[in-house]
Amino acid sequence: MSRTTTMTVRLGGALSDFVSANVGEGGSYENVSEYIRDLIRRDKERAEAEAFDRLKAELAHAFAAPEETYKPLTAAEVIARNRG
C-alpha cells in the first residue's frame, strides 16, 4: 500500500530562483512538486547505483583472492558471521 506524505520545503535566494527557472513556462517541469519528485527519484537511483557498484567491487575483490584463502562455511556460520 502506497502512502502520500506532504512536506514543506523553504527555499530562498538563488535556490528559489533556480527552481523557478525550471518550473512553468520555459522550464522542464509543470510544477514544483513534479520537479522535486524527479530530483528525489534521480537521487534514489544514484544511491542504488552506488550500492550496486560497492557490491560489484566487493565481489571482484573476493573472486580475485587465491582459492586457498576460501574455506567452506555452513549456512548457520554465514548467518552468524553476518549478524556480527
C-alpha positions as protocol buffer text, in pm:
chain_id: "A"
residue {
  index: 1
  type: MET
  ca { x: 0 y: 0 z: 0 }
}
residue {
  index: 2
  type: SER
  ca { x: 140 y: 335 z: -103 }
}
residue {
  index: 3
  type: ARG
  ca { x: 115 y: 634 z: 123 }
}
residue {
  index: 4
  type: THR
  ca { x: 142 y: 1000 z: 42 }
}
residue {
  index: 5
  type: THR
  ca { x: 333 y: 1243 z: 260 }
}
residue {
  index: 6
  type: THR
  ca { x: 303 y: 1617 z: 236 }
}
residue {
  index: 7
  type: MET
  ca { x: 625 y: 1805 z: 309 }
}
residue {
  index: 8
  type: THR
  ca { x: 704 y: 2172 z: 328 }
}
residue {
  index: 9
  type: VAL
  ca { x: 1037 y: 2300 z: 198 }
}
residue {
  index: 10
  type: ARG
  ca { x: 1153 y: 2658 z: 232 }
}
residue {
  index: 11
  type: LEU
  ca { x: 1390 y: 2794 z: -28 }
}
residue {
  index: 12
  type: GLY
  ca { x: 1527 y: 3139 z: -64 }
}
residue {
  index: 13
  type: GLY
  ca { x: 1758 y: 3335 z: -286 }
}
residue {
  index: 14
  type: ALA
  ca { x: 1949 y: 3151 z: -555 }
}
residue {
  index: 15
  type: LEU
  ca { x: 1786 y: 2814 z: -482 }
}
residue {
  index: 16
  type: SER
  ca { x: 1437 y: 2958 z: -516 }
}
residue {
  index: 17
  type: ASP
  ca { x: 1536 y: 3135 z: -838 }
}
residue {
  index: 18
  type: PHE
  ca { x: 1683 y: 2813 z: -976 }
}
residue {
  index: 19
  type: VAL
  ca { x: 1367 y: 2615 z: -904 }
}
residue {
  index: 20
  type: SER
  ca { x: 1151 y: 2889 z: -1055 }
}
residue {
  index: 21
  type: ALA
  ca { x: 1360 y: 2880 z: -1372 }
}
residue {
  index: 22
  type: ASN
  ca { x: 1294 y: 2506 z: -1408 }
}
residue {
  index: 23
  type: VAL
  ca { x: 918 y: 2518 z: -1345 }
}
residue {
  index: 24
  type: GLY
  ca { x: 634 y: 2656 z: -1555 }
}
residue {
  index: 25
  type: GLU
  ca { x: 661 y: 2814 z: -1895 }
}
residue {
  index: 26
  type: GLY
  ca { x: 1015 y: 2787 z: -2021 }
}
residue {
  index: 27
  type: GLY
  ca { x: 1103 y: 2524 z: -1759 }
}
residue {
  index: 28
  type: SER
  ca { x: 1119 y: 2148 z: -1785 }
}
residue {
  index: 29
  type: TYR
  ca { x: 853 y: 2084 z: -1520 }
}
residue {
  index: 30
  type: GLU
  ca { x: 489 y: 2187 z: -1487 }
}
residue {
  index: 31
  type: ASN
  ca { x: 506 y: 2243 z: -1113 }
}
residue {
  index: 32
  type: VAL
  ca { x: 743 y: 2236 z: -817 }
}
residue {
  index: 33
  type: SER
  ca { x: 611 y: 1901 z: -689 }
}
residue {
  index: 34
  type: GLU
  ca { x: 691 y: 1733 z: -1020 }
}
residue {
  index: 35
  type: TYR
  ca { x: 1041 y: 1881 z: -1010 }
}
residue {
  index: 36
  type: ILE
  ca { x: 1106 y: 1768 z: -653 }
}
residue {
  index: 37
  type: ARG
  ca { x: 975 y: 1416 z: -722 }
}
residue {
  index: 38
  type: ASP
  ca { x: 1210 y: 1388 z: -1021 }
}
residue {
  index: 39
  type: LEU
  ca { x: 1506 y: 1507 z: -813 }
}
residue {
  index: 40
  type: ILE
  ca { x: 1427 y: 1251 z: -542 }
}
residue {
  index: 41
  type: ARG
  ca { x: 1390 y: 969 z: -797 }
}
residue {
  index: 42
  type: ARG
  ca { x: 1725 y: 1057 z: -952 }
}
residue {
  index: 43
  type: ASP
  ca { x: 1894 y: 1073 z: -612 }
}
residue {
  index: 44
  type: LYS
  ca { x: 1742 y: 734 z: -521 }
}
residue {
  index: 45
  type: GLU
  ca { x: 1872 y: 586 z: -848 }
}
residue {
  index: 46
  type: ARG
  ca { x: 2217 y: 734 z: -778 }
}
residue {
  index: 47
  type: ALA
  ca { x: 2224 y: 585 z: -427 }
}
residue {
  index: 48
  type: GLU
  ca { x: 2115 y: 244 z: -560 }
}
residue {
  index: 49
  type: ALA
  ca { x: 2382 y: 257 z: -834 }
}
residue {
  index: 50
  type: GLU
  ca { x: 2650 y: 342 z: -577 }
}
residue {
  index: 51
  type: ALA
  ca { x: 2540 y: 50 z: -357 }
}
residue {
  index: 52
  type: PHE
  ca { x: 2549 y: -183 z: -658 }
}
residue {
  index: 53
  type: ASP
  ca { x: 2896 y: -58 z: -755 }
}
residue {
  index: 54
  type: ARG
  ca { x: 3020 y: -124 z: -398 }
}
residue {
  index: 55
  type: LEU
  ca { x: 2879 y: -477 z: -416 }
}
residue {
  index: 56
  type: LYS
  ca { x: 3044 y: -537 z: -755 }
}
residue {
  index: 57
  type: ALA
  ca { x: 3378 y: -415 z: -615 }
}
residue {
  index: 58
  type: GLU
  ca { x: 3349 y: -647 z: -314 }
}
residue {
  index: 59
  type: LEU
  ca { x: 3265 y: -942 z: -538 }
}
residue {
  index: 60
  type: ALA
  ca { x: 3553 y: -863 z: -774 }
}
residue {
  index: 61
  type: HIS
  ca { x: 3787 y: -848 z: -475 }
}
residue {
  index: 62
  type: ALA
  ca { x: 3655 y: -1180 z: -341 }
}
residue {
  index: 63
  type: PHE
  ca { x: 3686 y: -1356 z: -675 }
}
residue {
  index: 64
  type: ALA
  ca { x: 4039 y: -1224 z: -720 }
}
residue {
  index: 65
  type: ALA
  ca { x: 4154 y: -1384 z: -392 }
}
residue {
  index: 66
  type: PRO
  ca { x: 4358 y: -1703 z: -418 }
}
residue {
  index: 67
  type: GLU
  ca { x: 4144 y: -2015 z: -397 }
}
residue {
  index: 68
  type: GLU
  ca { x: 4334 y: -2143 z: -93 }
}
residue {
  index: 69
  type: THR
  ca { x: 4200 y: -1849 z: 111 }
}
residue {
  index: 70
  type: TYR
  ca { x: 3846 y: -1979 z: 72 }
}
residue {
  index: 71
  type: LYS
  ca { x: 3702 y: -2204 z: 339 }
}
residue {
  index: 72
  type: PRO
  ca { x: 3372 y: -2391 z: 338 }
}
residue {
  index: 73
  type: LEU
  ca { x: 3100 y: -2249 z: 563 }
}
residue {
  index: 74
  type: THR
  ca { x: 2762 y: -2380 z: 661 }
}
residue {
  index: 75
  type: ALA
  ca { x: 2455 y: -2162 z: 622 }
}
residue {
  index: 76
  type: ALA
  ca { x: 2443 y: -2123 z: 1001 }
}
residue {
  index: 77
  type: GLU
  ca { x: 2805 y: -1998 z: 1006 }
}
residue {
  index: 78
  type: VAL
  ca { x: 2731 y: -1742 z: 735 }
}
residue {
  index: 79
  type: ILE
  ca { x: 2423 y: -1618 z: 921 }
}
residue {
  index: 80
  type: ALA
  ca { x: 2616 y: -1595 z: 1249 }
}
residue {
  index: 81
  type: ARG
  ca { x: 2903 y: -1409 z: 1081 }
}
residue {
  index: 82
  type: ASN
  ca { x: 2668 y: -1158 z: 921 }
}
residue {
  index: 83
  type: ARG
  ca { x: 2485 y: -1088 z: 1247 }
}
residue {
  index: 84
  type: GLY
  ca { x: 2813 y: -959 z: 1380 }
}
